[in-house]
Amino acid sequence: MPSPEIPQPHAVLGRNVRTTWTYTLGSIVFILVVLDALLLNFAVESFNAAPDAVAWLSILFLLAAVAAQVRYAWFLRAGLGGGLPAAGWTLALLVPAGAVWVLGLFLPPGALVCTIPLWLAVCLLACLLPNRARVAVLGAGLASALLFSVLYWMIHGLAVLVPDYPGMSLLVVYAAGMPLMLLSTLWFWRVVLELDRSRLLGAELAVAQERLRFAADLHDIQGHHLQVIALKSELAERLLPVNPEAALENIRETRLIAKQALEETRTLVSGYRETSLENELENAREVLTAAGAGCELQLGAIPADPAAHKALAMTVREATTNILRHSDATAAAITLAAAPGADGSPGATLLTISNNGVQSPASGNGTGLLGLRERLEALGGTLETTSDNGRFELQARVPAAQLPGNQAPQ
């Protein structure tokens, strides 16, 4: 369970992200332990030179400071400016280091390194603060080292120096560079978190896009079939008093269409539905004719590319549904033809569907046409609609590069 004391960047981290954090934390802890081990070596040497209570206490508080620093490093997972943990943890970090700072004033010359535990604690603390507060805390840490030098001179009358022990100069250099190391390491950790967040958002976006695609396909199927069912049911109702046989035929066709809609819906859910452009063109002519809109069908090149084939078939279905739903057309025309390019080669395949019915204001900008437009644009094509003097026309264009087509019979 994540600690409630600090804000967590993610509720769930990926395995690779957790591994990265383990490596990052291990690196920080390793550097802290190495630096504190050098400090502990100085404390032991001071004890050997003068085994008094001050040397004993400096060793004990230094061990406590090391333990607090290693534990506090876990809170860095919150990232730069992630916020401080509970006040008790911050006190546990600063109090032992401050005690070492005070005891160092009474150790032999060279005790300047006794300011390093407090400096390391300040560096860890600063990482979790906002930018301005971080600069102020680091400045206070530097000021504490200068104050130590002044107080040591006032007490002993001597300048405080770095002890002439192996590795002490290197310790001071690494301690001075500790803020840069911590800030750059946590900046890298934040980059990893942002990349992981982008990965999760990308996965969620892919799911959302697939849901939209499924919704568009389901709209195409159900909207078309339900419109045809409504039309044939209305015809059957009108014919029942005067021509029962024709009414019965329409009822039978309604049952078959409902069955077909159910099968296509099941197939769509399974992800195996294939839409036939030829069948959609023939169905469109039959349905429009039955609705009283004489339909003229002119076929040219039928695309062989599956994606373009399906997109144009969906266009025919949506346009037919819109004519039935939004117009009182008495004449319609569907034309599929190849448009030549500038050099005489096929430049695109055009699907044109027109009718003389008066369209409703929303018919040219509905969600169905919007989905078709996006589908065609993904293939490099376009979808355009025009309305003039009661005549509505829809034109879908797909580039020839997508259409290694063949010729359909007239």
DRENDO-1510 file (C-alpha; in Angstrom, 1 decimal, always signed):
<recs>
REC; n; res; u; v; w
REC; 1; MET; +0.0; +0.0; +0.0 .
REC; 2; PRO; +1.4; +3.5; -0.9 .
REC; 3; SER; +2.2; +5.7; +2.1 .
REC; 4; PRO; -0.6; +8.2; +2.8 .
REC; 5; GLU; +2.0; +10.6; +4.0 .
REC; 6; ILE; +3.1; +11.8; +0.6 .
REC; 7; PRO; +1.3; +12.2; -2.7 .
REC; 8; GLN; +1.7; +9.3; -5.1 .
REC; 9; PRO; +2.3; +10.1; -8.8 .
REC; 10; HIS; +0.5; +6.9; -9.8 .
REC; 11; ALA; -2.0; +4.6; -8.1 .
REC; 12; VAL; -0.4; +1.7; -10.1 .
REC; 13; LEU; +3.1; +1.7; -11.5 .
REC; 14; GLY; +4.2; -0.6; -14.3 .
REC; 15; ARG; +6.8; -3.3; -13.5 .
REC; 16; ASN; +9.5; -1.4; -15.5 .
REC; 17; VAL; +8.7; +1.8; -13.6 .
REC; 18; ARG; +9.0; +0.1; -10.3 .
REC; 19; THR; +12.4; -1.4; -11.3 .
REC; 20; THR; +13.6; +2.1; -12.3 .
REC; 21; TRP; +12.6; +3.4; -9.0 .
REC; 22; THR; +14.4; +0.6; -7.2 .
REC; 23; TYR; +17.5; +1.3; -9.1 .
REC; 24; THR; +17.2; +5.1; -8.5 .
REC; 25; LEU; +16.6; +4.6; -4.7 .
REC; 26; GLY; +19.5; +2.1; -4.6 .
REC; 27; SER; +21.9; +4.6; -6.2 .
REC; 28; ILE; +20.9; +7.4; -3.8 .
REC; 29; VAL; +21.2; +5.1; -0.7 .
REC; 30; PHE; +24.6; +3.8; -1.9 .
REC; 31; ILE; +26.0; +7.4; -2.2 .
REC; 32; LEU; +24.6; +8.3; +1.2 .
REC; 33; VAL; +26.1; +5.3; +2.8 .
REC; 34; VAL; +29.5; +5.8; +1.3 .
REC; 35; LEU; +29.7; +9.5; +2.4 .
REC; 36; ASP; +28.5; +8.7; +5.9 .
REC; 37; ALA; +31.0; +5.8; +6.1 .
REC; 38; LEU; +33.8; +8.3; +5.5 .
REC; 39; LEU; +32.3; +10.5; +8.2 .
REC; 40; LEU; +32.1; +7.6; +10.6 .
REC; 41; ASN; +35.7; +6.8; +9.9 .
REC; 42; PHE; +36.6; +10.4; +10.9 .
REC; 43; ALA; +34.5; +10.1; +14.1 .
REC; 44; VAL; +36.3; +6.9; +15.0 .
REC; 45; GLU; +39.7; +8.5; +14.5 .
REC; 46; SER; +38.6; +11.4; +16.7 .
REC; 47; PHE; +37.6; +8.9; +19.4 .
REC; 48; ASN; +41.0; +7.1; +19.2 .
REC; 49; ALA; +42.8; +10.5; +19.5 .
REC; 50; ALA; +40.7; +11.6; +22.5 .
REC; 51; PRO; +38.3; +9.0; +23.8 .
REC; 52; ASP; +35.9; +11.3; +25.6 .
REC; 53; ALA; +32.1; +11.7; +25.9 .
REC; 54; VAL; +32.0; +14.1; +22.9 .
REC; 55; ALA; +33.5; +11.6; +20.6 .
REC; 56; TRP; +31.2; +8.9; +21.8 .
REC; 57; LEU; +28.1; +11.0; +21.3 .
REC; 58; SER; +29.3; +12.1; +17.8 .
REC; 59; ILE; +29.5; +8.5; +16.8 .
REC; 60; LEU; +26.1; +7.6; +18.2 .
REC; 61; PHE; +24.4; +10.7; +16.6 .
REC; 62; LEU; +26.2; +10.1; +13.3 .
REC; 63; LEU; +24.8; +6.5; +13.2 .
REC; 64; ALA; +21.3; +7.9; +13.9 .
REC; 65; ALA; +21.7; +10.5; +11.2 .
REC; 66; VAL; +22.8; +7.8; +8.7 .
REC; 67; ALA; +19.7; +5.6; +9.5 .
REC; 68; ALA; +17.4; +8.7; +9.2 .
REC; 69; GLN; +18.9; +9.7; +5.8 .
REC; 70; VAL; +18.5; +6.2; +4.4 .
REC; 71; ARG; +14.9; +6.0; +5.5 .
REC; 72; TYR; +14.1; +9.5; +4.3 .
REC; 73; ALA; +15.4; +8.6; +0.8 .
REC; 74; TRP; +12.2; +6.4; +0.4 .
REC; 75; PHE; +10.1; +9.6; +0.4 .
REC; 76; LEU; +11.9; +10.9; -2.6 .
REC; 77; ARG; +9.5; +8.7; -4.7 .
REC; 78; ALA; +7.1; +11.6; -4.6 .
REC; 79; GLY; +9.5; +13.4; -7.0 .
REC; 80; LEU; +10.7; +17.0; -7.1 .
REC; 81; GLY; +8.4; +19.2; -5.1 .
REC; 82; GLY; +6.3; +16.2; -4.1 .
REC; 83; GLY; +5.7; +17.4; -0.6 .
REC; 84; LEU; +7.1; +16.6; +2.8 .
REC; 85; PRO; +6.2; +13.5; +4.8 .
REC; 86; ALA; +4.9; +13.7; +8.4 .
REC; 87; ALA; +6.7; +16.2; +10.6 .
REC; 88; GLY; +8.1; +13.4; +12.7 .
REC; 89; TRP; +10.1; +12.0; +9.8 .
REC; 90; THR; +11.6; +15.5; +9.1 .
REC; 91; LEU; +12.6; +16.0; +12.7 .
REC; 92; ALA; +14.2; +12.5; +12.8 .
REC; 93; LEU; +16.2; +13.6; +9.7 .
REC; 94; LEU; +17.4; +17.0; +11.1 .
REC; 95; VAL; +17.8; +16.4; +14.8 .
REC; 96; PRO; +20.7; +13.8; +14.7 .
REC; 97; ALA; +22.4; +15.7; +12.0 .
REC; 98; GLY; +22.1; +18.9; +13.9 .
REC; 99; ALA; +23.5; +17.2; +17.0 .
REC; 100; VAL; +26.6; +16.1; +15.0 .
REC; 101; TRP; +27.0; +19.7; +13.8 .
REC; 102; VAL; +27.0; +21.0; +17.5 .
REC; 103; LEU; +29.3; +18.3; +18.8 .
REC; 104; GLY; +31.7; +19.0; +16.0 .
REC; 105; LEU; +32.4; +22.4; +17.6 .
REC; 106; PHE; +34.2; +20.6; +20.4 .
REC; 107; LEU; +36.2; +18.1; +18.4 .
REC; 108; PRO; +39.8; +18.5; +17.2 .
REC; 109; PRO; +40.7; +20.7; +14.2 .
REC; 110; GLY; +39.5; +19.4; +10.9 .
REC; 111; ALA; +35.9; +19.0; +12.3 .
REC; 112; LEU; +34.5; +20.9; +9.3 .
REC; 113; VAL; +33.3; +17.5; +8.0 .
REC; 114; CYS; +30.9; +17.4; +10.9 .
REC; 115; THR; +28.7; +19.9; +9.0 .
REC; 116; ILE; +28.2; +17.3; +6.2 .
REC; 117; PRO; +25.5; +15.2; +7.9 .
REC; 118; LEU; +23.3; +18.4; +8.3 .
REC; 119; TRP; +24.1; +19.3; +4.7 .
REC; 120; LEU; +23.0; +15.9; +3.4 .
REC; 121; ALA; +19.8; +16.1; +5.4 .
REC; 122; VAL; +19.1; +19.6; +4.0 .
REC; 123; CYS; +19.7; +18.3; +0.4 .
REC; 124; LEU; +17.2; +15.4; +0.9 .
REC; 125; LEU; +14.7; +17.8; +2.5 .
REC; 126; ALA; +15.1; +20.4; -0.3 .
REC; 127; CYS; +14.2; +17.9; -3.0 .
REC; 128; LEU; +10.6; +17.6; -1.7 .
REC; 129; LEU; +10.0; +21.4; -1.5 .
REC; 130; PRO; +8.8; +23.8; -4.2 .
REC; 131; ASN; +11.4; +25.6; -6.2 .
REC; 132; ARG; +11.7; +28.8; -4.1 .
REC; 133; ALA; +11.7; +27.0; -0.8 .
REC; 134; ARG; +14.2; +24.6; -2.2 .
REC; 135; VAL; +16.7; +27.4; -3.0 .
REC; 136; ALA; +16.1; +28.9; +0.4 .
REC; 137; VAL; +16.8; +25.7; +2.3 .
REC; 138; LEU; +19.9; +24.9; +0.3 .
REC; 139; GLY; +21.1; +28.5; +1.0 .
REC; 140; ALA; +20.5; +27.9; +4.7 .
REC; 141; GLY; +22.5; +24.7; +4.5 .
REC; 142; LEU; +25.5; +26.5; +3.1 .
REC; 143; ALA; +25.1; +29.3; +5.7 .
REC; 144; SER; +25.3; +26.6; +8.4 .
REC; 145; ALA; +28.7; +25.5; +7.2 .
REC; 146; LEU; +30.0; +29.1; +7.2 .
REC; 147; LEU; +28.5; +29.6; +10.7 .
REC; 148; PHE; +30.2; +26.5; +11.9 .
REC; 149; SER; +33.6; +27.9; +10.8 .
REC; 150; VAL; +33.0; +31.2; +12.6 .
REC; 151; LEU; +31.8; +29.6; +15.8 .
REC; 152; TYR; +34.8; +27.1; +15.8 .
REC; 153; TRP; +37.2; +30.0; +15.5 .
REC; 154; MET; +35.5; +31.9; +18.3 .
REC; 155; ILE; +35.7; +28.8; +20.6 .
REC; 156; HIS; +39.2; +27.5; +19.8 .
REC; 157; GLY; +40.9; +30.5; +18.1 .
REC; 158; LEU; +41.7; +28.2; +15.2 .
REC; 159; ALA; +40.5; +27.9; +11.6 .
REC; 160; VAL; +38.5; +24.8; +11.0 .
REC; 161; LEU; +40.0; +22.6; +8.3 .
REC; 162; VAL; +39.3; +19.4; +6.4 .
REC; 163; PRO; +41.0; +16.6; +8.3 .
REC; 164; ASP; +44.1; +15.1; +6.6 .
REC; 165; TYR; +42.6; +11.7; +6.3 .
REC; 166; PRO; +42.4; +9.5; +3.2 .
REC; 167; GLY; +39.3; +10.3; +1.2 .
REC; 168; MET; +38.3; +13.4; +3.2 .
REC; 169; SER; +38.9; +15.9; +0.3 .
REC; 170; LEU; +36.9; +13.6; -2.0 .
REC; 171; LEU; +34.1; +13.5; +0.7 .
REC; 172; VAL; +33.8; +17.3; +0.6 .
REC; 173; VAL; +33.7; +17.4; -3.2 .
REC; 174; TYR; +31.0; +14.7; -3.4 .
REC; 175; ALA; +29.0; +16.3; -0.6 .
REC; 176; ALA; +29.2; +19.7; -2.4 .
REC; 177; GLY; +27.8; +18.0; -5.6 .
REC; 178; MET; +25.0; +16.2; -3.7 .
REC; 179; PRO; +22.2; +18.7; -4.6 .
REC; 180; LEU; +23.1; +18.4; -8.3 .
REC; 181; MET; +23.1; +14.6; -8.1 .
REC; 182; LEU; +19.8; +14.4; -6.3 .
REC; 183; LEU; +18.0; +16.9; -8.4 .
REC; 184; SER; +19.1; +15.4; -11.7 .
REC; 185; THR; +18.3; +11.9; -10.5 .
REC; 186; LEU; +14.8; +12.9; -9.4 .
REC; 187; TRP; +14.3; +14.9; -12.7 .
REC; 188; PHE; +15.0; +11.6; -14.5 .
REC; 189; TRP; +12.5; +9.8; -12.2 .
REC; 190; ARG; +9.9; +12.4; -13.1 .
REC; 191; VAL; +10.6; +11.8; -16.8 .
REC; 192; VAL; +10.0; +8.1; -16.3 .
REC; 193; LEU; +6.7; +8.8; -14.5 .
REC; 194; GLU; +5.6; +11.1; -17.4 .
REC; 195; LEU; +6.5; +8.5; -20.0 .
REC; 196; ASP; +4.6; +5.9; -18.0 .
REC; 197; ARG; +1.6; +8.2; -17.7 .
REC; 198; SER; +1.8; +8.8; -21.5 .
REC; 199; ARG; +1.8; +5.0; -22.0 .
REC; 200; LEU; -1.3; +4.6; -19.9 .
REC; 201; LEU; -3.1; +7.5; -21.6 .
REC; 202; GLY; -2.1; +6.0; -25.0 .
REC; 203; ALA; -3.6; +2.7; -24.0 .
REC; 204; GLU; -6.8; +4.4; -22.7 .
REC; 205; LEU; -7.0; +6.4; -25.9 .
REC; 206; ALA; -6.7; +3.3; -28.0 .
REC; 207; VAL; -9.6; +1.7; -26.1 .
REC; 208; ALA; -11.7; +4.8; -26.5 .
REC; 209; GLN; -11.0; +4.9; -30.2 .
REC; 210; GLU; -12.0; +1.3; -30.5 .
REC; 211; ARG; -15.2; +1.9; -28.6 .
REC; 212; LEU; -16.0; +4.8; -31.0 .
REC; 213; ARG; -15.4; +2.6; -34.0 .
REC; 214; PHE; -17.6; -0.1; -32.6 .
REC; 215; ALA; -20.3; +2.5; -31.8 .
REC; 216; ALA; -20.1; +3.8; -35.4 .
REC; 217; ASP; -20.4; +0.3; -36.9 .
REC; 218; LEU; -23.3; -0.5; -34.6 .
REC; 219; HIS; -25.1; +2.7; -35.5 .
REC; 220; ASP; -24.7; +1.9; -39.2 .
REC; 221; ILE; -26.2; -1.6; -38.7 .
REC; 222; GLN; -29.0; -0.9; -36.4 .
REC; 223; GLY; -30.0; +2.5; -37.9 .
REC; 224; HIS; -30.2; +1.1; -41.4 .
REC; 225; HIS; -32.1; -2.1; -40.5 .
REC; 226; LEU; -34.5; -0.4; -38.1 .
REC; 227; GLN; -35.3; +2.3; -40.7 .
REC; 228; VAL; -36.1; -0.5; -43.3 .
REC; 229; ILE; -38.2; -2.4; -40.7 .
REC; 230; ALA; -40.2; +0.7; -39.9 .
REC; 231; LEU; -40.8; +1.3; -43.6 .
REC; 232; LYS; -41.9; -2.2; -44.4 .
REC; 233; SER; -44.1; -2.4; -41.3 .
REC; 234; GLU; -45.8; +0.8; -42.4 .
REC; 235; LEU; -46.3; -0.6; -45.9 .
REC; 236; ALA; -47.7; -3.8; -44.5 .
REC; 237; GLU; -50.1; -1.9; -42.4 .
REC; 238; ARG; -51.4; +0.1; -45.3 .
REC; 239; LEU; -51.7; -2.9; -47.6 .
REC; 240; LEU; -53.4; -5.2; -45.1 .
REC; 241; PRO; -57.0; -4.0; -45.8 .
REC; 242; VAL; -56.6; -4.0; -49.6 .
REC; 243; ASN; -54.0; -6.6; -50.5 .
REC; 244; PRO; -53.4; -9.1; -47.7 .
REC; 245; GLU; -50.9; -11.1; -49.8 .
REC; 246; ALA; -48.6; -8.1; -50.4 .
REC; 247; ALA; -48.9; -7.2; -46.7 .
REC; 248; LEU; -47.9; -10.7; -45.8 .
REC; 249; GLU; -44.9; -10.5; -48.1 .
REC; 250; ASN; -43.8; -7.3; -46.4 .
REC; 251; ILE; -44.2; -8.8; -43.0 .
REC; 252; ARG; -42.1; -11.8; -44.1 .
REC; 253; GLU; -39.4; -9.4; -45.4 .
REC; 254; THR; -39.5; -7.5; -42.1 .
REC; 255; ARG; -38.9; -10.7; -40.2 .
REC; 256; LEU; -35.9; -11.6; -42.5 .
REC; 257; ILE; -34.5; -8.1; -42.1 .
REC; 258; ALA; -34.8; -8.3; -38.3 .
REC; 259; LYS; -33.0; -11.7; -38.4 .
REC; 260; GLN; -30.3; -10.3; -40.6 .
REC; 261; ALA; -29.8; -7.3; -38.3 .
REC; 262; LEU; -29.5; -9.7; -35.4 .
REC; 263; GLU; -26.9; -11.8; -37.2 .
REC; 264; GLU; -24.9; -8.8; -38.3 .
REC; 265; THR; -24.9; -7.4; -34.7 .
REC; 266; ARG; -23.7; -10.7; -33.4 .
REC; 267; THR; -21.0; -10.9; -36.0 .
REC; 268; LEU; -20.0; -7.3; -35.2 .
REC; 269; VAL; -19.5; -8.2; -31.6 .
REC; 270; SER; -17.3; -11.1; -32.6 .
REC; 271; GLY; -15.3; -8.7; -34.8 .
REC; 272; TYR; -15.7; -10.7; -38.0 .
REC; 273; ARG; -18.3; -8.7; -39.9 .
REC; 274; GLU; -17.6; -8.0; -43.6 .
REC; 275; THR; -19.5; -5.4; -45.5 .
REC; 276; SER; -20.1; -6.1; -49.2 .
REC; 277; LEU; -20.3; -3.0; -51.4 .
REC; 278; GLU; -22.2; -4.8; -54.2 .
REC; 279; ASN; -24.9; -6.0; -51.7 .
REC; 280; GLU; -25.2; -2.6; -50.2 .
REC; 281; LEU; -25.7; -1.0; -53.6 .
REC; 282; GLU; -28.4; -3.5; -54.6 .
REC; 283; ASN; -30.1; -3.2; -51.2 .
REC; 284; ALA; -30.1; +0.6; -51.4 .
REC; 285; ARG; -31.8; +0.5; -54.8 .
REC; 286; GLU; -34.5; -2.0; -53.6 .
REC; 287; VAL; -35.2; -0.1; -50.3 .
REC; 288; LEU; -35.4; +3.3; -52.0 .
REC; 289; THR; -37.6; +2.0; -54.7 .
REC; 290; ALA; -39.9; +0.4; -52.1 .
REC; 291; ALA; -40.1; +3.7; -50.3 .
REC; 292; GLY; -41.3; +5.4; -53.5 .
REC; 293; ALA; -38.0; +7.0; -54.5 .
REC; 294; GLY; -37.1; +5.6; -57.9 .
REC; 295; CYS; -33.4; +4.8; -57.7 .
REC; 296; GLU; -31.0; +4.8; -60.7 .
REC; 297; LEU; -27.9; +2.7; -60.1 .
REC; 298; GLN; -24.8; +3.2; -62.3 .
REC; 299; LEU; -21.8; +1.1; -61.4 .
REC; 300; GLY; -18.2; +1.5; -62.6 .
REC; 301; ALA; -15.0; +0.3; -60.8 .
REC; 302; ILE; -15.6; -1.7; -57.6 .
REC; 303; PRO; -12.6; -1.3; -55.2 .
REC; 304; ALA; -10.7; -4.4; -54.2 .
REC; 305; ASP; -9.0; -2.8; -51.2 .
REC; 306; PRO; -10.8; -4.2; -48.2 .
REC; 307; ALA; -10.6; -0.9; -46.2 .
REC; 308; ALA; -11.9; +1.2; -49.0 .
REC; 309; HIS; -14.5; -1.4; -50.0 .
REC; 310; LYS; -15.9; -1.3; -46.4 .
REC; 311; ALA; -15.8; +2.5; -46.1 .
REC; 312; LEU; -17.7; +3.0; -49.4 .
REC; 313; ALA; -20.2; +0.2; -48.4 .
REC; 314; MET; -20.8; +2.0; -45.1 .
REC; 315; THR; -21.3; +5.3; -47.0 .
REC; 316; VAL; -24.0; +3.7; -49.1 .
REC; 317; ARG; -25.7; +2.4; -46.1 .
REC; 318; GLU; -25.6; +5.7; -44.1 .
REC; 319; ALA; -26.7; +7.7; -47.1 .
REC; 320; THR; -29.7; +5.4; -47.8 .
REC; 321; THR; -30.7; +5.6; -44.2 .
REC; 322; ASN; -30.5; +9.4; -44.3 .
REC; 323; ILE; -32.7; +9.6; -47.4 .
REC; 324; LEU; -35.3; +7.4; -45.7 .
REC; 325; ARG; -35.2; +9.3; -42.4 .
REC; 326; HIS; -34.7; +12.9; -43.5 .
REC; 327; SER; -36.4; +13.4; -46.9 .
REC; 328; ASP; -39.5; +12.8; -48.9 .
REC; 329; ALA; -37.5; +12.0; -52.1 .
REC; 330; THR; -39.3; +10.7; -55.2 .
REC; 331; ALA; -36.1; +10.2; -57.2 .
REC; 332; ALA; -32.5; +9.1; -56.2 .
REC; 333; ALA; -29.4; +8.2; -58.1 .
REC; 334; ILE; -26.3; +6.2; -57.0 .
REC; 335; THR; -23.1; +6.4; -59.2 .
REC; 336; LEU; -19.8; +4.6; -58.7 .
REC; 337; ALA; -17.1; +5.7; -61.2 .
REC; 338; ALA; -13.4; +6.3; -61.6 .
REC; 339; ALA; -12.3; +9.9; -61.9 .
REC; 340; PRO; -9.2; +10.2; -64.2 .
REC; 341; GLY; -6.1; +11.9; -63.0 .
REC; 342; ALA; -4.1; +14.7; -64.7 .
REC; 343; ASP; -2.2; +12.2; -66.9 .
REC; 344; GLY; -5.2; +10.1; -67.8 .
REC; 345; SER; -4.6; +7.4; -65.1 .
REC; 346; PRO; -7.3; +6.8; -62.5 .
REC; 347; GLY; -7.0; +9.5; -59.9 .
REC; 348; ALA; -9.8; +8.4; -57.5 .
REC; 349; THR; -13.0; +6.4; -57.2 .
REC; 350; LEU; -16.1; +8.5; -56.7 .
REC; 351; LEU; -19.3; +7.4; -55.1 .
REC; 352; THR; -22.1; +9.9; -55.7 .
REC; 353; ILE; -25.5; +9.6; -54.0 .
REC; 354; SER; -28.2; +12.2; -54.7 .
REC; 355; ASN; -32.0; +12.7; -54.2 .
REC; 356; ASN; -34.6; +15.3; -54.8 .
REC; 357; GLY; -36.0; +15.3; -51.2 .
REC; 358; VAL; -35.8; +18.2; -48.9 .
REC; 359; GLN; -33.2; +17.4; -46.2 .
REC; 360; SER; -33.5; +18.4; -42.6 .
REC; 361; PRO; -30.9; +20.9; -41.4 .
REC; 362; ALA; -29.1; +18.3; -39.4 .
REC; 363; SER; -28.9; +15.6; -42.1 .
REC; 364; GLY; -25.6; +16.8; -43.6 .
REC; 365; ASN; -23.8; +17.0; -40.3 .
REC; 366; GLY; -25.0; +14.0; -38.2 .
REC; 367; THR; -22.9; +11.7; -36.2 .
REC; 368; GLY; -23.2; +9.0; -38.9 .
REC; 369; LEU; -21.7; +11.2; -41.7 .
REC; 370; LEU; -19.1; +12.4; -39.3 .
REC; 371; GLY; -17.9; +8.9; -38.6 .
REC; 372; LEU; -17.9; +8.2; -42.4 .
REC; 373; ARG; -15.9; +11.3; -43.0 .
REC; 374; GLU; -13.3; +10.2; -40.5 .
REC; 375; ARG; -13.2; +6.7; -41.9 .
REC; 376; LEU; -12.6; +8.0; -45.5 .
REC; 377; GLU; -10.0; +10.6; -44.4 .
REC; 378; ALA; -8.0; +7.8; -42.7 .
REC; 379; LEU; -7.7; +6.3; -46.2 .
REC; 380; GLY; -6.7; +9.7; -47.7 .
REC; 381; GLY; -10.2; +10.3; -49.1 .
REC; 382; THR; -12.9; +12.9; -48.6 .
REC; 383; LEU; -16.6; +13.2; -48.0 .
REC; 384; GLU; -18.6; +16.2; -49.3 .
REC; 385; THR; -22.3; +17.1; -49.1 .
REC; 386; THR; -24.1; +19.8; -51.1 .
REC; 387; SER; -27.7; +21.0; -51.0 .
REC; 388; ASP; -29.2; +23.2; -53.8 .
REC; 389; ASN; -32.9; +23.9; -54.6 .
REC; 390; GLY; -34.2; +20.9; -52.7 .
REC; 391; ARG; -31.6; +18.5; -54.2 .
REC; 392; PHE; -29.1; +16.8; -51.8 .
REC; 393; GLU; -25.9; +15.2; -53.0 .
REC; 394; LEU; -23.3; +13.2; -51.2 .
REC; 395; GLN; -19.9; +12.5; -52.8 .
REC; 396; ALA; -17.3; +10.1; -51.3 .
REC; 397; ARG; -13.8; +10.1; -52.9 .
REC; 398; VAL; -11.1; +7.5; -52.3 .
REC; 399; PRO; -7.6; +7.8; -53.9 .
REC; 400; ALA; -6.8; +5.3; -56.6 .
REC; 401; ALA; -3.6; +4.4; -54.7 .
REC; 402; GLN; -5.9; +2.6; -52.2 .
REC; 403; LEU; -8.0; +1.0; -55.0 .
REC; 404; PRO; -6.4; -1.7; -57.1 .
REC; 405; GLY; -10.0; -2.3; -58.4 .
REC; 406; ASN; -11.8; -4.4; -60.9 .
REC; 407; GLN; -14.8; -3.9; -63.2 .
REC; 408; ALA; -18.2; -4.8; -62.0 .
REC; 409; PRO; -21.0; -5.9; -64.3 .
REC; 410; GLN; -23.5; -3.2; -65.3 .
</recs>
